[in-house]
Amino acid sequence: MIPLLVCDDSSMARKQVLQTLPSEWQVSVTQACNGREGLEALRRGLGKVALLDLTMPVMDGYQVLSAVQEEGIDAQIIVISGDVQEEAVRRTRELGALAFLKKPFDPQQLRALLKQLQLLDSPPPKHPIAPSPAPLVTFRDAFRETVNVSMGYAAALIAKVLDVFVHLPIPHVNVLEAGELQMLLADANRARQLTAICQGYIGSGIAGEALLMFYDSEVADIAQLMEQGTDPYQEMEVLIDLSSVLIGACLSSIAEQLDVFFSVGHPQVLGEHTTIDELILLNQQRWNQTQAVEISYSLEEQNIHFDLLLLFTEDSMALLEQKLAYLMS
């Protein structure tokens, strides 16, 4: 029986992986919810084969791969990630990963890959193997994993547009009152001026706003990456174009995963060269209570960061829970 490690911080992702394992594959499964736990399991020989996520707390997948390579640990590692940047795939292969599966993946993709890597050549067992217990999945975890996949596809598009590598964070998912949302935004950086682009979306009973915030001190650098001038009008056009790409990709991926359709409005400039507090004051009534998803992107070797907030209305919560309950089943 092959020791198999499934390492992902999302209980939703681990459950989906366990459900797609070929029934005839004779494995003993160990689960890990962060890279450090995963590395310890590999050191103990609990993962001769490992299915590894990249974006995790404590220790990410890149660090695990690097440690496995440095320590000479005997493990065959397949990366399964929502970070679908071409550079992410190249870096994982360089660090010794055998293959890369993009989330979400079809069960037949995993089966075909295991056969290709000659990991599924053992004969069927004479007696059925008891399935590994599936982890408990909460609404918050399922929603976070859905967003995790969508932000990976958005980052891949941004990476192509700007010819950079985008560092992906772990998305934060919370239900927030207006005052809590104000505190969240103010904590981002109270002292800096920003410009915010907003796009509304609605469809299939779900509605909300996507808010993308750029710090003014970094706008000229973004324009330069997109080979645009430093004229204020051109800079604003750059921000609007970049917002359309990033927000559109995120929402398209979420819609596809939830089997819904979003109609997305035209980008609007909510705050131009304003403070976060002023921005909140202008929009406090609209953001009375919301399901908020916070994603902070940063560009490698560039002093450029931008924050994306996906704000789902209170009325959308019930349908979101129904859609995610189907994915959790």
Legacy VTK file of the C-alpha trace (Angstrom):
# vtk DataFile Version 3.0
C-alpha trace
ASCII
DATASET POLYDATA
POINTS 329 float
0.000 0.000 0.000
1.414 3.388 -1.027
1.698 6.148 1.624
-0.116 9.160 0.131
0.052 12.701 1.499
-2.692 15.213 0.673
-1.422 18.644 1.730
-3.727 21.647 1.382
-4.837 24.302 3.874
-8.407 24.069 2.551
-10.552 21.263 3.966
-12.753 21.751 0.903
-9.806 21.075 -1.425
-8.670 18.039 0.572
-12.178 16.613 0.466
-12.393 17.127 -3.303
-9.038 15.404 -3.806
-10.008 12.435 -1.628
-13.261 12.044 -3.551
-11.408 11.891 -6.869
-8.810 9.262 -5.912
-9.192 6.152 -8.093
-11.102 3.522 -6.101
-8.611 0.785 -7.029
-5.561 2.810 -5.938
-4.098 1.103 -2.861
-3.020 4.006 -0.664
-2.883 4.936 3.006
-3.751 8.620 3.260
-2.244 11.261 5.536
-3.713 14.767 5.467
-1.851 17.998 6.263
-3.349 21.501 6.468
-0.161 23.513 5.959
3.272 23.110 4.449
5.083 22.514 7.724
2.768 19.633 8.651
3.181 18.273 5.138
6.977 18.410 5.303
7.018 16.616 8.657
4.813 13.873 7.188
7.179 13.511 4.227
10.165 13.265 6.566
8.411 10.423 8.403
7.804 8.544 5.172
4.041 9.152 5.162
4.063 10.519 1.623
5.920 8.455 -0.934
3.439 10.161 -3.233
2.230 13.677 -2.346
-0.515 15.900 -3.737
0.637 19.380 -2.761
-1.005 22.809 -2.799
1.107 25.954 -3.264
-0.712 28.750 -1.400
-0.692 27.732 2.268
0.031 29.311 5.673
3.105 28.656 7.853
5.010 27.138 4.916
3.920 27.290 1.286
4.266 24.643 -1.397
7.384 26.187 -2.912
9.142 25.970 0.449
8.076 22.341 0.862
9.416 21.432 -2.576
12.671 23.241 -1.852
13.106 21.448 1.488
12.345 18.053 -0.091
14.969 18.732 -2.733
17.588 19.962 -0.251
17.041 17.093 2.196
16.855 14.413 -0.466
13.487 13.140 0.758
12.171 10.238 -1.293
8.798 11.524 -2.478
7.027 11.856 -5.811
5.159 15.145 -5.700
2.261 16.330 -7.842
1.277 19.970 -7.367
-2.458 20.746 -7.378
-2.973 24.505 -7.259
-5.162 27.419 -8.207
-2.034 29.455 -9.001
-2.019 28.756 -12.729
0.647 31.242 -13.780
3.043 29.777 -16.326
5.905 30.837 -14.084
4.356 28.956 -11.148
4.272 25.775 -13.206
7.874 26.280 -14.332
9.130 26.937 -10.793
7.464 23.855 -9.320
8.927 21.634 -12.038
12.346 23.174 -11.417
11.958 22.325 -7.722
11.302 18.679 -8.522
7.524 18.358 -8.884
6.590 15.572 -11.293
3.503 17.314 -12.626
1.092 20.213 -12.101
-2.711 19.955 -11.997
-4.736 23.151 -12.186
-7.669 23.581 -9.812
-10.425 22.678 -10.328
-9.544 19.436 -12.077
-11.570 16.553 -13.449
-11.142 13.148 -11.726
-10.160 11.633 -15.055
-7.263 14.092 -15.259
-5.848 12.755 -12.012
-6.368 9.139 -13.057
-4.688 9.740 -16.421
-1.771 11.518 -14.759
-1.242 8.729 -12.223
-1.204 6.177 -15.034
1.202 8.318 -17.049
3.558 8.511 -14.050
3.167 4.739 -13.516
1.764 5.250 -10.038
-1.459 3.386 -10.771
-0.060 0.132 -12.140
-0.734 -2.040 -9.098
-3.459 -4.707 -9.483
-6.912 -4.042 -8.017
-7.215 -5.068 -4.340
-8.924 -8.347 -3.485
-10.886 -6.613 -0.742
-12.298 -3.073 -0.822
-10.196 -0.451 0.921
-12.029 1.734 3.418
-12.051 5.322 2.154
-10.160 7.940 4.121
-12.397 10.066 6.329
-13.317 13.299 4.594
-12.536 16.508 6.511
-15.370 18.653 7.832
-15.984 21.537 5.420
-17.533 24.827 6.563
-19.198 27.459 4.385
-16.308 29.826 4.995
-13.719 27.259 3.923
-15.676 26.301 0.806
-16.104 29.927 -0.171
-12.438 30.679 0.475
-11.366 27.782 -1.748
-13.692 29.011 -4.514
-12.106 32.453 -4.272
-8.624 30.910 -4.096
-9.137 29.277 -7.488
-10.580 32.451 -9.003
-7.764 34.702 -7.796
-5.246 32.277 -9.312
-6.798 32.600 -12.751
-6.909 36.379 -12.363
-3.238 36.451 -11.365
-2.310 34.423 -14.451
-3.904 37.067 -16.670
-2.224 39.920 -14.802
1.115 38.118 -15.053
0.746 37.994 -18.842
-0.397 41.601 -19.152
2.412 42.998 -16.983
5.038 40.303 -17.695
5.635 39.749 -13.969
5.172 37.032 -11.371
2.264 37.673 -9.002
2.491 36.560 -5.385
-0.826 35.111 -4.229
-2.039 35.476 -0.644
-4.482 33.313 1.271
-7.859 35.059 0.813
-9.655 36.284 3.938
-13.411 35.661 4.013
-15.627 37.421 6.556
-19.166 38.698 7.014
-18.714 42.331 7.949
-20.854 45.208 9.126
-20.122 48.626 7.639
-18.051 49.662 10.647
-15.991 46.465 10.509
-15.389 46.969 6.807
-14.186 50.482 7.550
-11.711 49.115 10.103
-10.505 46.471 7.643
-9.779 49.035 4.961
-8.291 51.539 7.358
-5.882 48.901 8.663
-4.557 48.390 5.115
-2.673 51.669 5.327
-4.292 54.704 6.891
-1.586 57.162 5.868
-1.463 56.528 2.114
-3.536 58.064 -0.667
-5.352 55.715 -2.982
-7.555 55.441 -6.037
-10.347 52.866 -6.010
-12.075 51.302 -8.997
-15.451 49.641 -8.472
-17.441 47.249 -10.658
-20.902 46.068 -9.740
-22.094 42.580 -10.647
-25.420 40.779 -10.539
-26.814 37.489 -11.728
-28.667 34.348 -10.632
-29.813 36.016 -7.421
-26.285 37.016 -6.363
-25.121 40.621 -6.426
-22.341 42.772 -5.107
-19.414 45.013 -5.881
-15.760 44.412 -6.556
-13.491 47.132 -5.209
-9.879 47.343 -6.402
-7.623 49.814 -4.589
-4.368 51.184 -5.968
-1.942 53.231 -3.925
-1.157 56.496 -5.695
2.576 56.221 -5.062
2.657 53.060 -7.192
0.404 54.075 -10.109
3.252 55.460 -12.236
5.133 52.156 -11.847
2.051 50.218 -12.967
1.685 52.486 -16.008
5.338 51.943 -16.857
4.886 48.158 -16.713
2.015 48.496 -19.171
4.222 50.724 -21.353
2.026 53.759 -20.906
2.954 57.355 -20.237
2.734 59.198 -16.936
-0.018 61.585 -18.011
-2.770 61.503 -15.319
-5.412 60.621 -17.920
-3.318 57.737 -19.231
-2.659 56.506 -15.692
-6.378 56.402 -14.953
-7.012 54.489 -18.179
-4.341 51.987 -17.105
-6.028 51.450 -13.732
-9.434 50.984 -15.332
-8.063 48.505 -17.882
-6.202 46.543 -15.219
-9.284 46.499 -12.993
-11.437 45.134 -15.806
-8.987 42.276 -16.402
-8.511 41.369 -12.742
-12.107 41.739 -11.573
-13.524 40.137 -14.722
-11.273 37.086 -14.370
-12.120 36.641 -10.681
-15.863 36.906 -11.230
-15.826 34.653 -14.306
-14.059 31.906 -12.373
-16.404 32.217 -9.375
-19.426 32.123 -11.692
-18.127 29.021 -13.452
-17.486 27.179 -10.187
-20.902 28.079 -8.749
-22.710 27.500 -12.059
-24.115 31.043 -12.201
-23.802 33.949 -14.629
-22.749 37.462 -13.663
-23.509 40.603 -15.601
-20.673 43.001 -14.778
-21.044 46.773 -14.892
-18.602 49.294 -16.310
-15.673 50.206 -14.016
-16.266 53.349 -11.986
-13.732 55.480 -10.152
-14.985 55.659 -6.543
-12.097 57.508 -5.007
-9.390 59.363 -6.846
-6.435 60.539 -4.736
-8.497 60.151 -1.563
-7.984 58.513 1.816
-9.549 55.230 2.874
-11.654 57.005 5.514
-13.103 59.374 2.896
-13.833 56.447 0.595
-15.748 54.630 3.327
-17.689 57.758 4.250
-18.893 58.091 0.642
-20.075 54.462 0.423
-21.038 53.513 3.977
-24.756 53.284 3.183
-24.222 50.858 0.273
-21.904 48.633 2.315
-24.228 48.211 5.281
-23.567 44.498 5.686
-21.650 42.338 3.289
-19.838 39.067 2.759
-16.345 40.438 2.185
-13.416 38.676 0.566
-10.049 40.402 0.884
-7.197 39.622 -1.533
-3.889 41.508 -1.506
-1.777 41.046 -4.620
1.919 41.931 -4.863
4.253 41.835 -7.852
7.622 40.161 -7.546
10.658 42.482 -7.743
8.306 45.469 -7.942
7.168 47.769 -5.170
3.588 47.366 -6.362
0.641 46.108 -4.339
-3.083 46.344 -4.878
-5.996 45.166 -2.775
-9.151 43.541 -4.119
-12.335 43.347 -2.095
-15.255 41.264 -3.332
-18.376 42.481 -1.546
-21.461 40.264 -1.748
-24.756 41.758 -0.533
-26.531 40.408 2.522
-29.413 39.212 0.309
-26.981 37.044 -1.687
-25.854 35.012 1.313
-28.614 32.388 1.269
-28.065 31.518 -2.393
-24.285 31.477 -1.946
-24.712 28.961 0.869
-26.965 26.788 -1.323
-24.478 26.809 -4.196
-21.546 26.005 -1.945
-23.502 23.284 -0.112
-23.689 21.429 -3.425
-19.926 21.704 -3.852
-19.376 20.517 -0.271
-21.554 17.425 -0.709
LINES 1 330
329 0 1 2 3 4 5 6 7 8 9 10 11 12 13 14 15 16 17 18 19 20 21 22 23 24 25 26 27 28 29 30 31 32 33 34 35 36 37 38 39 40 41 42 43 44 45 46 47 48 49 50 51 52 53 54 55 56 57 58 59 60 61 62 63 64 65 66 67 68 69 70 71 72 73 74 75 76 77 78 79 80 81 82 83 84 85 86 87 88 89 90 91 92 93 94 95 96 97 98 99 100 101 102 103 104 105 106 107 108 109 110 111 112 113 114 115 116 117 118 119 120 121 122 123 124 125 126 127 128 129 130 131 132 133 134 135 136 137 138 139 140 141 142 143 144 145 146 147 148 149 150 151 152 153 154 155 156 157 158 159 160 161 162 163 164 165 166 167 168 169 170 171 172 173 174 175 176 177 178 179 180 181 182 183 184 185 186 187 188 189 190 191 192 193 194 195 196 197 198 199 200 201 202 203 204 205 206 207 208 209 210 211 212 213 214 215 216 217 218 219 220 221 222 223 224 225 226 227 228 229 230 231 232 233 234 235 236 237 238 239 240 241 242 243 244 245 246 247 248 249 250 251 252 253 254 255 256 257 258 259 260 261 262 263 264 265 266 267 268 269 270 271 272 273 274 275 276 277 278 279 280 281 282 283 284 285 286 287 288 289 290 291 292 293 294 295 296 297 298 299 300 301 302 303 304 305 306 307 308 309 310 311 312 313 314 315 316 317 318 319 320 321 322 323 324 325 326 327 328
